[in-house]
Amino acid sequence: MKILQKKKDVKKAVLGHKVKYVLDCTAPANDNIINTAGLEKFLQDRIKVDGKTGNLGTSIVVSREKNKILITTEIPFSKRYIKYLTKKYLTKQQLRDFLRVVANKEHSYELRYFQINEEAES
């Protein structure tokens, strides 16, 4: 008797195929709460390639356009890793209580303010 196994759909990045991730910081940057240049530098220093920091080479490029940070990669790279590092930066700058990282598109994150409802309790 044959046992049938389901094939799992696994998405893998093809080597040489460029994927572009966007981290949108427009709202907090316009209010002068976050420094996008500092976040860009933090990401360049902290992104690990093959288990080593500072090993970006030409495979990963971190750049900035006004209030957006662009991460272009040619190797398999996790979008979740960008969120993790951004949260780490916000914690370091003591902004984690005011800002959150939200996925708004397939290859994009956005920094948003927490929605605080100030309703009077009766």
Backbone as CSV, one residue per row, in Angstrom:
resi,resn,N_x,N_y,N_z,CA_x,CA_y,CA_z,C_x,C_y,C_z
1,MET,0.833,-1.168,0.000,0.000,0.000,0.000,0.891,1.249,0.000
2,LYS,0.584,2.150,-0.902,1.370,3.367,-1.038,0.842,4.450,-0.118
3,ILE,1.752,5.154,0.473,1.375,6.299,1.298,1.690,7.553,0.484
4,LEU,0.667,8.342,0.277,0.843,9.564,-0.493,1.221,10.706,0.438
5,GLN,2.204,11.443,0.038,2.629,12.590,0.827,2.317,13.863,0.058
6,LYS,1.875,14.848,0.794,1.599,16.138,0.175,2.908,16.888,-0.031
7,LYS,2.996,17.520,-1.164,4.161,18.352,-1.425,3.885,19.743,-0.886
8,LYS,4.788,20.219,-0.094,4.629,21.548,0.486,5.146,22.588,-0.500
9,ASP,4.420,23.674,-0.591,4.860,24.776,-1.433,5.911,25.568,-0.666
10,VAL,7.110,25.523,-1.150,8.210,26.219,-0.504,8.719,27.289,-1.459
11,LYS,8.733,28.530,-0.973,9.255,29.628,-1.777,10.726,29.806,-1.442
12,LYS,11.550,29.747,-2.447,12.978,29.959,-2.256,13.432,31.080,-3.178
13,ALA,14.311,31.900,-2.675,14.855,32.972,-3.498,15.865,32.373,-4.467
14,VAL,15.739,32.740,-5.706,16.647,32.248,-6.722,17.926,33.074,-6.658
15,LEU,19.047,32.401,-6.711,20.325,33.084,-6.645,20.469,34.008,-7.847
16,GLY,20.810,35.253,-7.618,20.940,36.219,-8.697,19.669,37.004,-8.946
17,HIS,18.564,36.605,-8.332,17.286,37.306,-8.478,17.222,38.364,-7.387
18,LYS,17.045,39.616,-7.783,17.034,40.707,-6.803,15.652,40.866,-6.190
19,VAL,15.623,40.995,-4.873,14.395,41.274,-4.134,14.615,42.593,-3.401
20,LYS,13.625,43.475,-3.492,13.746,44.813,-2.911,12.746,44.959,-1.774
21,TYR,13.241,45.218,-0.571,12.407,45.442,0.603,12.418,46.937,0.927
22,VAL,11.269,47.449,1.368,11.141,48.872,1.678,10.708,49.019,3.131
23,LEU,11.371,49.900,3.850,10.999,50.239,5.219,10.615,51.713,5.222
24,ASP,9.307,51.976,5.334,8.771,53.331,5.205,8.708,54.005,6.575
25,CYS,9.467,55.077,6.748,9.537,55.798,8.028,9.007,57.220,7.898
26,THR,8.122,57.488,6.949,7.734,58.868,6.651,7.027,59.562,7.808
27,ALA,6.057,58.911,8.446,5.289,59.573,9.513,6.180,59.994,10.688
28,PRO,6.968,59.091,11.288,7.814,59.514,12.408,8.958,60.443,11.981
29,ALA,9.466,60.285,10.765,10.568,61.136,10.311,10.094,62.561,10.067
30,ASN,8.867,62.721,9.584,8.324,64.065,9.380,8.104,64.784,10.708
31,ASP,7.854,64.024,11.771,7.674,64.599,13.104,8.993,64.700,13.874
32,ASN,10.104,64.400,13.217,11.450,64.428,13.815,11.563,63.531,15.044
33,ILE,10.907,62.379,14.992,10.990,61.424,16.097,12.083,60.397,15.836
34,ILE,12.238,60.000,14.581,13.219,58.975,14.239,14.216,59.543,13.236
35,ASN,15.447,59.100,13.342,16.507,59.508,12.430,16.716,58.381,11.421
36,THR,16.326,58.596,10.165,16.426,57.528,9.167,17.878,57.199,8.838
37,ALA,18.764,58.179,8.918,20.183,57.910,8.669,20.744,56.982,9.743
38,GLY,20.306,57.177,10.978,20.744,56.305,12.069,20.231,54.890,11.912
39,LEU,18.982,54.760,11.463,18.407,53.431,11.229,19.115,52.730,10.080
40,GLU,19.443,53.477,9.035,20.174,52.903,7.897,21.539,52.383,8.345
41,LYS,22.248,53.172,9.128,23.571,52.774,9.641,23.453,51.552,10.545
42,PHE,22.410,51.530,11.386,22.176,50.400,12.283,21.968,49.116,11.479
43,LEU,21.148,49.192,10.425,20.889,48.010,9.600,22.161,47.549,8.891
44,GLN,22.955,48.482,8.385,24.202,48.113,7.717,25.160,47.417,8.679
45,ASP,25.187,47.866,9.917,26.096,47.281,10.903,25.608,45.935,11.423
46,ARG,24.289,45.736,11.506,23.738,44.578,12.189,23.286,43.424,11.292
47,ILE,23.066,43.655,10.006,22.599,42.562,9.139,23.704,41.525,9.009
48,LYS,23.337,40.276,9.255,24.296,39.183,9.178,24.172,38.461,7.840
49,VAL,25.310,38.158,7.236,25.375,37.336,6.037,26.334,36.199,6.352
50,ASP,25.877,34.979,6.201,26.661,33.784,6.540,27.130,33.808,7.992
51,GLY,26.279,34.322,8.883,26.569,34.317,10.309,27.523,35.394,10.778
52,LYS,27.869,36.351,9.901,28.818,37.395,10.287,28.234,38.768,9.994
53,THR,28.376,39.680,10.945,27.941,41.055,10.715,29.011,41.787,9.906
54,GLY,28.583,42.803,9.179,29.529,43.572,8.377,30.029,42.828,7.163
55,ASN,29.274,41.821,6.721,29.681,40.977,5.606,28.716,41.158,4.431
56,LEU,28.213,42.377,4.235,27.191,42.603,3.212,27.729,42.415,1.802
57,GLY,28.886,42.965,1.522,29.461,42.851,0.189,28.549,43.471,-0.855
58,THR,28.418,42.806,-1.986,27.524,43.292,-3.039,26.208,42.538,-3.044
59,SER,26.079,41.542,-2.178,24.856,40.728,-2.172,23.686,41.440,-1.513
60,ILE,23.951,42.324,-0.549,22.897,43.098,0.117,23.303,44.571,0.108
61,VAL,22.376,45.417,-0.366,22.629,46.856,-0.424,21.563,47.560,0.407
62,VAL,21.998,48.354,1.385,21.085,49.146,2.209,21.262,50.604,1.800
63,SER,20.168,51.217,1.333,20.234,52.614,0.905,19.027,53.372,1.435
64,ARG,19.072,54.705,1.278,18.007,55.541,1.815,17.573,56.534,0.757
65,GLU,16.254,56.682,0.597,15.675,57.705,-0.272,14.708,58.517,0.577
66,LYS,15.110,59.726,0.929,14.338,60.610,1.803,14.004,59.894,3.109
67,ASN,12.752,59.470,3.302,12.345,58.832,4.557,12.070,57.344,4.395
68,LYS,12.562,56.748,3.328,12.383,55.315,3.105,13.746,54.648,3.039
69,ILE,13.838,53.475,3.642,15.073,52.706,3.603,14.840,51.519,2.683
70,LEU,15.722,51.355,1.704,15.604,50.291,0.720,16.678,49.245,0.985
71,ILE,16.264,47.985,1.015,17.195,46.881,1.201,17.049,45.982,-0.015
72,THR,18.079,45.946,-0.847,18.072,45.138,-2.056,19.002,43.959,-1.830
73,THR,18.490,42.761,-2.080,19.272,41.557,-1.812,19.241,40.605,-2.997
74,GLU,20.353,39.929,-3.198,20.459,38.923,-4.252,20.512,37.515,-3.674
75,ILE,20.610,37.407,-2.373,20.675,36.102,-1.721,19.378,35.881,-0.949
76,PRO,19.065,34.652,-0.558,17.855,34.424,0.246,17.909,35.244,1.533
77,PHE,16.840,35.992,1.781,16.817,36.933,2.905,15.409,36.980,3.460
78,SER,15.288,37.001,4.768,13.990,36.978,5.429,13.473,38.394,5.661
79,LYS,12.228,38.623,5.270,11.585,39.913,5.524,11.405,40.101,7.028
80,ARG,11.162,39.029,7.737,10.960,39.059,9.183,12.214,39.550,9.906
81,TYR,13.384,39.281,9.335,14.650,39.716,9.921,14.741,41.244,9.934
82,ILE,14.196,41.889,8.908,14.169,43.353,8.864,13.299,43.882,9.996
83,LYS,12.162,43.230,10.220,11.260,43.646,11.297,11.946,43.482,12.650
84,TYR,12.634,42.370,12.833,13.351,42.097,14.079,14.397,43.179,14.353
85,LEU,15.194,43.507,13.346,16.242,44.513,13.535,15.655,45.906,13.751
86,THR,14.548,46.211,13.076,13.905,47.516,13.260,13.366,47.645,14.673
87,LYS,12.751,46.579,15.192,12.261,46.593,16.575,13.420,46.773,17.555
88,LYS,14.534,46.144,17.246,15.714,46.261,18.097,16.221,47.707,18.115
89,TYR,16.204,48.356,16.961,16.618,49.763,16.880,15.662,50.657,17.662
90,LEU,14.359,50.408,17.530,13.366,51.214,18.245,13.526,51.062,19.756
91,THR,13.824,49.857,20.211,14.044,49.620,21.635,15.291,50.367,22.113
92,LYS,16.335,50.327,21.309,17.585,51.004,21.656,17.388,52.518,21.749
93,GLN,16.536,53.072,20.895,16.264,54.510,20.887,15.114,54.894,21.818
94,GLN,14.575,53.929,22.545,13.450,54.097,23.476,12.209,54.646,22.772
95,LEU,11.953,54.135,21.567,10.782,54.528,20.784,9.788,53.388,20.632
96,ARG,10.095,52.244,21.211,9.270,51.049,21.033,7.877,51.224,21.636
97,ASP,7.720,52.102,22.622,6.420,52.329,23.249,5.510,53.192,22.385
98,PHE,6.076,53.894,21.401,5.291,54.828,20.592,5.084,54.361,19.157
99,LEU,6.032,53.577,18.633,5.982,53.162,17.233,5.882,51.655,17.120
100,ARG,5.258,51.202,16.036,5.208,49.772,15.753,5.541,49.544,14.288
101,VAL,5.978,48.342,13.974,6.369,47.978,12.619,5.250,47.136,12.030
102,VAL,4.659,47.616,10.920,3.499,46.964,10.318,3.812,46.636,8.862
103,ALA,3.480,45.425,8.441,3.630,45.046,7.035,2.445,45.604,6.260
104,ASN,2.727,46.423,5.254,1.635,46.988,4.474,1.576,46.433,3.052
105,LYS,2.641,45.815,2.578,2.678,45.173,1.265,3.527,43.915,1.381
106,GLU,3.666,43.216,0.263,4.397,41.952,0.289,5.864,42.129,0.676
107,HIS,6.510,43.138,0.153,7.929,43.367,0.448,8.136,44.729,1.100
108,SER,7.238,45.098,2.002,7.322,46.430,2.587,6.853,46.440,4.039
109,TYR,7.527,47.245,4.851,7.114,47.516,6.223,6.916,49.015,6.377
110,GLU,6.122,49.391,7.371,5.860,50.792,7.648,5.908,51.010,9.154
111,LEU,6.491,52.121,9.568,6.486,52.489,10.980,5.253,53.337,11.241
112,ARG,4.432,52.897,12.186,3.201,53.612,12.520,3.168,53.891,14.012
113,TYR,2.380,54.898,14.367,2.154,55.199,15.776,1.106,54.240,16.332
114,PHE,1.219,53.931,17.618,0.172,53.164,18.274,-1.080,54.022,18.358
115,GLN,-2.244,53.426,18.142,-3.511,54.147,18.264,-3.942,54.090,19.719
116,ILE,-3.951,55.232,20.373,-4.334,55.300,21.784,-5.668,56.021,21.866
117,ASN,-6.659,55.311,22.355,-7.985,55.908,22.515,-8.097,56.487,23.915
118,GLU,-8.361,57.770,23.994,-8.490,58.435,25.290,-9.971,58.631,25.597
119,GLU,-10.600,57.561,26.015,-12.020,57.632,26.361,-12.148,57.766,27.873
120,ALA,-13.049,58.616,28.289,-13.272,58.811,29.723,-14.021,57.612,30.289
121,GLU,-13.485,57.072,31.368,-14.143,55.933,32.007,-15.179,56.447,32.990
122,SER,-16.361,55.882,32.916,-17.447,56.331,33.802,-17.628,55.397,34.959
